[in-house]
Amino acid sequence: TPPLSFLKTYVASIIFARKLGKELGPEKMTGVLLPTSVGAALTNVALVLMGKVPVNLNYTASASARASACEQCGIRHVITSRLFLEKMPMDVPGEVIYLEDVRKRVMKSDRIAAMVLAVFCPVRVVERLLGAPRKRTPDDLATVVFSSGSEGTPKGVMLTHQNISANVEAMAEAFPFSRRDRVMGMLPIFHSFGFTVTLWLPLMRNIGVIYHPNPLEAKAVGGLIYQHRATFFIATSTFLQAFIRRCTPEQLSSLKYVVCGAEKLAPRVHDAFREKFGIEPMEGYGATECSPVVSVNVPDFRSPGFYQKGCKTGSIGHPIPGVAVRTIDPESG
């Protein structure tokens, strides 16, 4: 996929939303079955512009788990890709809409109309023209993130626009991003960490993002980090082991921040990564219900006569701005 500027991303999302409007009808929630990619990002943005609730389905879960998620949300249509299903065959619940078919129907007039809307119309007007409700508030539902369903029926966590935006703003305060920063996005968007931090944080904070669909392909991801000079990398302890084995220090030389979550960062992985690449992997903690970041280690701060410890190995760091944490005894409260 060729690189997209923010304007091109907005225009492409409007084009996609106009084409989808005739197919989706009045349903509130729409399923998305796509790997981490530019196509997945454009699909989610388009659905939000239309006032829909994108529900990114877990393609690593069972067919029954995906069907249950669609049933619980009243999803009739699922947007996916023929190319993706060729590489990863699976049953798709509901009526299927293929990205390739939508792209074929895009005419030159669609591009011109979308460009006019993007450049000359306020976002509120664009949303109304695309079918979004007149009254939208931060407390409106933004997405539903489902568990894998490995221990029974998958449970859906309902996150609002306020939940997502508050988490994004807090992460932006914890890490001093600039327009020169680039996020390496490889975590699946059907998880809240991928949805919030690798999809919406770059869009809301005006920073670049590079997508790769498979976090297990460490060599390919390392090549993208080097090619695009990525500075912010989100991973797990398990994924870092593959990067230690398959990537060179030069490939990851542009990174300023490496943040790990989803599981405990093993001390041996932490030490090996720091020794090979010369950068401290910082551990954090989150939960889907918290959209998702609760706490994270940050770089130590130094200025003349002042020092603040931000990163403590073996800990999950400080609560992010706007989050309060309390430790209680589960029996006595």
N, C-alpha and C positions, 0 to 999 in steps of 0.2 A: 504494500500500500504506500503511495507517495505521501510525503509529509503534508500535514494540514495545518494552516495557520488557524488562529481563533476565529477569524471571519469565515474562512472556508468551512470550519467545523459547524459554525452556526448556520451557514447557508445550506450545507448538506443535510443538517438535521431538519431544517424547515422543508426541504424538498422531500425528505423521507416521510415527515409527518403528513404532508399534503397527500402523498400517495397512499399512506396507511389509513387515512381518515375514512376513505370509502369502504375499506374492508373490515375495519374493526367494529364500527357501529357504536352503540351506546355503552358497551361494557366498560366497567371501571378499571379492571385489572387485566394486564396482558402478560403472557408468559414470554420469557426470552431464554432461548437455549443456544448460547453462543460461547465460544472460548474468549479469553481475555484478548481483545483486539480492538482496532479502530472501529470496525463494524459494530461490535458490541457497545462501544461508547456512544456512537452516533444513534444507535437504536434506543438506548436509555434516555439520551437527551431529547430525542424526537418524541418519545412517549410522555415525558414530563412536560414538554411544550404543549402537548395535546390535552394535558390535564389527566392523563392516564397514570396508573400505578404500575411501573415495571416490576415484575416478579422474576428475578433471574433464577432459573431452575438448575439444580445440581446435576450435571451430566455424569458425575461419578457415582451417583446414588442409583438405586434400583428403579426399574420401570414403575413398580407399584408406588414407590415413594414420590416420584414425579407426578403420577396420576393423582395421588392423594393431595399433593400440594395444589394442583389445578382445581380439584374438586372443592377444597376448602376455600379457595379464593374466588370461585365462580369463573374461572378462566375458560374462555371458549377458543381463543386463538393463541398460538405459540409461534413466535418468530425465530427462525433458525436459518441454517445455510446448508445447501446441498453438498458443498465441498467439505464442510465439517462432518456431516453425517457419513460421507464416503470414508473419511479417515477414522471415524469413531461411530460405527453403526449402533443405533439404539431406537427404541420405540418412542415416538413423540405423541403425547396426548393431545386431544382436541384437533381443531382445524389448523393446518400448517401453512404458514406464510414464509416463503423463501426469499432471502435477501437478493439472490441473483435475479429472481423474477421481478422484484420491485425495481432493481437497477435498470433492467431492460426497458421498463416503461417510462423512464425519465427522458424527457425531450428538452430541446434547447429552450423552449418557452418556459418550462418548469424552472430551469436554472435562472433565467432572467427574472421571473416573478419572485423567486426566493431571494435573489440578490436585492431587488427593490425593497422587499419586506425587511430584510436584515439591515439595510443601510438607512432607510427613511422612516421606519415605523418603530415606535416604542415597543418594548417586549410585551407589555400588557395587551397591546393591540394585536400583535402577532399571535399571542396565546388565544385570544378571543376568536381570531380568524381560523385558528386551527382546531377550535372546538372546546377549548378549556372553559370551565365554569367561570361566570363573572366574578364571583367572590371566592378568592383563594387566600388562605391564611397559612402562617408558619406551622400551625397545628394540623394541617391536612396530612393525610398519609402519603409518604414518599415511596416506600417499598415494603415488601414483606420478605424476610430472610428465613429460610427453612433449615431446620436441622437435617442431618443426613438420613434420619429414620432408622439408624442401625439398631436402636433399642425400642422399636415399635413405630407407631404412626409419626411421621415427621411433624414437628410443631413449628408454627410460623410466628416470628417475632415482628411486630408491627412498629416501624420506625417512621417518625414524622420528618417533615422538612426541617423543623427546628432541631430535632435530634441530630440530623446529619450536619447542618450548618454550624451548630454549636461545637461539635467535635472537630470540624475543619478549622474553625477559628481558634480553638484551643491548641491544635497542633501547629498552626501558623505562629502562635505566640511562643510555643516551646522551641521551635526551630526557626531561625531567622532566614526564611526563604527570600531569594531575590529573583528577578526575571531571568537571570543567567542559570538558575538551577533547573535540573531535569530529574524527573522521577522515573526509575526503572520499574515498570508495572508488569508483574508476572503472576501475582496472586489472583485466584479466580474471583470474578465479580459476584458470583453467587454467595460468597462469604462477605460479611459486613466490613472486614478490614480492607478487602479489595474494592468493595463498593464505595466506601467513604474516602479512603486515603489514596487509591490509585485511579479512581474515576473522578470524584467530585472535588477533591482538594486541588489538583492541578487546574481544573476549570475555574474554580472560585478564587484561586490565588494567583492566576495569570502566570503559571509556570508550565514548562513543557513536560511531556510524559511520553515514554517509549513503551510499547506493548509487545509482549511475547506470550503465546498461548500456553506454553508448557514450562513450568518452573523446574522440571526435572532435567531440562536440556541446559545444563550449566555452561557448557562451552559456547553455545549459541547466545545465551543471555550475556555472558562475559564479552562476547564480540560486539553486541549491541551497546553495552555500557561504554566500551572503548570507542566505538564509532561515533556515538552521539554525546560523549562526555557526560554521562549521567552523574549526578551528585548525591542523589537520595535513593537508597536501596532498602526495600522492605522484604524480609524473608523469615524463615523459621530455622531453628537449630538443625533440623534434618536437611534442609536445602543447603545450608552453609557448608555442610560436609562435602557435598558434591562440588561446590565452588573451590574449596580447598584442594581437592584432588585434580580438578580439570582446568582451572584458570591460572593464568600467569599474573604476577604482581602488576605488570604493565597494563593488562586489560582492565583492572579495577583501580587504576591509579587516580582517576578523576573523582572517586567517591569521597564525599565529606561526611555523610551520615549513613550508618548501617543500623537499622532497627529490626529487632527480632521479637516475634510474639507467637501466639497460638500454642506454644509448649515451652517448657523450661529450657533455657540456654545452657547446654552442658558445659562445664568448666573447660574440658579438654577441647571442645569445639571453639569456644571463645579464645582460648590461648593460642590454638593453632592458626585461627583466622588472623588474629592480631600479629602474630609472629611472621606470617607469610605476606600479608598485604599492608601491614603498618597502620591499620585503622581499627579503632575499638568498636566492636559490635555492641550496641546498647540494647538492653532487654526492656521490654514493656509488658503490660498486662491489659487485657480487655475482655469484654464479653459482648456477645451480639446484642443483648438487651440494653447495653450502654453505648451502642452505635459506633464503634465498639471500644475506643481507647479509654481506659481508666487512669493509667499511670504509665510513665516512661522515663527512662534515664535520658539525660540531655548532656551536652558537652559542658565541662567545667568552665566557669566564667572567671576571667582574670582582668583586672585593671589596676592602675597604680594605687597601691595601698589597700586593695580589696581582692578577696578570693571567695568564690562560692562553689562548693562541691556540687556537681550536677550528676555525676555518674559514679555509682558504687557497684562494682562487680559482684554478681550473685544476688542483687536486689532487682525489684521491678520499678525502681525509681520513685519520683515524686508524683502525686496526683496532678493531672493536667489542669490548667486554669479553668475554673468553673465547676470542678468536681471535688466533692467532699467525701472523705473515706472514714469509716468508723469500724473499729475492730471490736467484736462482741463474742461472748460465749454463746454458742448455738443452743445450749440447754437452758441457761438462766436468762439470756438476753442482755 
